[in-house]
Amino acid sequence: MSLAPLHGGTADQPRLTRADGSPVRALVVDDEPNIAELLTSALRLEGMDVTTALDGNTAIRAVRESVPDIVVLDIMLPDMDGLTVLRRLRQHGDRIPVLFLTARDAVEDRVTGLTAGGDDYVTKPFSLEEVVARLRGLLRRGGATTRDEDAVLTVGDLRLDEDAHEVWRGDDEIHLTATEFELLRYLMRNARRVLSKAQILDHVWNYDFGGQANIVELYISYLRRKIDKGREPMIHTLRGVGYVLRVAKATDEARA
């Protein structure tokens, strides 16, 4: 099977940690070593402590020994299927969030996995970014937290609070839609770096977005009306290259 590449990793997202500040523990269970290795590398880039297992029995032992916070579990394993692994874990009272990996995309297979006690699923082939995003969602619901110093992004007089979902330009609060917020977050986490339309599409709309690249132009214009209107502009276009967010000249001069 093939996996979509992890473009640039997900280093622009704040890392999740356990309540005590230690790294999240993840268990990856897949009988295909190359897939297990790719998933392990992606999760380690997220700052997680990762254990791997290539079969069901090893996975069950690993849960007992490492006590993971999250499990990525392939349904098709050589000794027992992932559903059996999950049932055995649940029988022993383990409520660890489980994300199923499955080549089956029929509705009944998805329902079976979820009713067996799974928390989410991703069908193969998948992108690593999608798996990481699903895991982050499960971890947040399970009580994992982001580091406080990463929660607020600041570029000049522009501030974005990821936890409160608030944006401020100076003393003015700016109300954004969910897509506008994600686009601005991506620009701010890459401040002073020119981003192409393709990069923005990949990050904000994901790989399976089927629309035209002009959706980026449209949402950039929406952001400019809210972020830059009546102020020194921060969002700039480099024709034929892409877009960049940088400190407004007035703010830069005031600091000097």
Steps between C-alpha positions, in 0.01 A plus 500: 500500500606862466503785747471868420815684612509714810581836341723689739384294798252654744749708692273804454254343745558528875616173653264312726622373835364299790354689797836481679682651201666174390477378136185325381552122472381339177483137389506425125375153400544396136645182348657691208838624635528788252161640601577457869832681449340791312230543764758478778716769337200731452389465862852551632513824303194596705705444813336170596668203665417216258496121543430264207350152467467282189230265627208484742661308785797736507261795498311370803825449690620848400183658638559328834868600512511853353144617585458720189273805478395419143506192272516486120367151419494326162197274462680236289767332715666157456399333829166666581310790352502847652139464617601203716795695640268786591240273661768343721624842605148619581427181695787590732361848549743685274334815367795618292385689187545281192528613137440213256691466173301303246505421129127440523285802429157335497258662743438174691875458565528852637196450723642169626825665599332785685243283676781268613636789702720682249504879519576587137628343178702589189478300178807403297663659312519800732712809550722519807364848570146362517603233750682757714201737489259222606732397785532858620121524514471179703778609735343839561170335588693267731658787695834560328603864509709737293798676644400846624783677320376364167135597549528866392661597170627858468623681191537876554171627643311193370420230758326164455395292802471138387325380816246783529462522120540879516685744273604857585666775297619749758204565731241388242356150512454345155235236438594230250330195355656159570672493158625859533637417846688193369640699207618783726653252745697340216622840379599607852685176576696564180539878539748657257501178297347506152232229466381376162134438419573127487647506851202691634253266330679196641496636854167683528282296263693169518611273214157389384369853435366495145447871437703760315805683632305828483332398829828610660476844335142532621581421864811718496273787393260419786788510748633828363162667549500396865870515590637783285206729427576852625842388631852448370478176295655179630388256228694542177485338155813410306366456150570159357647380830246513782407685818690618805399647835748737660508779758337821378745783427334737748533243780862431405587874497327557834712228659818651353 
